[in-house]
Amino acid sequence: MRIKFHRIENTRVEPAFKINRKIQADEVFLIDETGEAVGKMSFEKALQMAEDARLDLVEVNPKANPIVVKIANFGQLKYEKEKMERKQKVQQKKVEMKNIRLSFRISEHDSNFRLKQAEKFLAKENKTKIEMILRGREKQHVSKGMDVIRGFVDKLQNNPDLKVEIEQPLTKQGGRLTIILINKK
C-alpha cells in the first residue's frame, strides 16, 4: 500500500478586512481619511467618495449597526496593523519556570551549588520552583523535608541582591514538597 505524504501548509487565520465591493451593506457609517465621522449614508455614496479620494473603502466594524467603514489606503492600514501586532509581541514578557530539586539528605556543597543556580534564575526574573521528592521512609518525616526547603528559602531571602518572595507556599502533594519563588523588584 502506498503512503501519501501531504505537506502541511502554514496558514495564518487572521480577520480579513472587507474592502470596496466586498462589503455587503445598504447603509454604512462613514469615517473619512482624516478620521472624522461623516455619518450614516448609503453604501454607493460612501464608495463613490472613496473612489473620488483615490482610496479604498475599508470595513472597520462589521458588527455595528450600521456597519462602520473608513476611507483609507488598504495596504497602509494592513501594514500598520501588522506593525502594531509585532510591537505587542515584543513587549510581551515571557516568564519561564525553572526547577531546583533538593533531596532529603543533601550535602552542604550540593545545597550551595543549587543555591547559586536559584539565585541566577531569580536574578533573570524567572519563577523558580523548589521541589523535593520523598522516597520510602522519608515520607514519614515530612517535617524534616520541609525544614530543609525552608532553610534553603531563608538563605535565598537573606541575599541582599534579590528580593525573593513566595508566590505559592510550601505544599505537599503525594510524596512531593513544592514551593514557588519569584524575585520582586
PyMOL commands that set and color helices and strands:
alter all, ss='L'
color gray80, all
select helices_A, chain A and resi 20-22+43-52+74-91+108-123+136-140+142-157
alter helices_A, ss='H'
color red, helices_A
select strands_A, chain A and resi 27-31+37-42+56-61+67-72+97-102+127-133+164-173+176-183
alter strands_A, ss='S'
color yellow, strands_A
deselect
rebuild
show_as cartoon
